[in-house]
Amino acid sequence: MADHVTVEICMGTTCYMMGSAQMAGMAERLPEEWKDRVTITGKRCTGACQKAGQYGRAPFVRVNGELIGAADEGKVLAAIRDLLEA
């Protein structure tokens, strides 16, 4: 079980256009019990789209260093839940 989870949302042009813009306000939508244990930031670009065949498609999000391709809020919240409640 993780004490704290760090989420980095890629805000590069491709990721932004493919959906990371909708995830930008996710910190306000976290369950109250997670808000002190999760830090969500935007990153200029993770560079993962340059290796899209290896990592999937945009948008990309890192949760405690693990890259999630084709990320959406549901996938990110599930990854956070797995870390906090494991």
Steps between C-alpha positions, in 0.01 A plus 500: 500500500636840402498790746498754219429482126641736239310545174660678204265583213669568166384835365695481174301593190407145397401389850311823563297458180441130568350552845744614765326840503195330654717348775659832598241566775507149640653611831174673592303184421704263717321335791554705819697221669757504215559874471783512755662189352502582127692769311391570143713714270516577131821430308605676184560172313596149609640412155304174506314582177831472313498133595125452457536145374666406827274692740164517322336824397452843652411635745771379736501521879758378752375370833790450742726467197289241315392619156135463399424532129157592362440641847167628619379605841360153574832324429694753705262477796519119486883515508488739796251276682720194442797679657317655796290199590741216423 
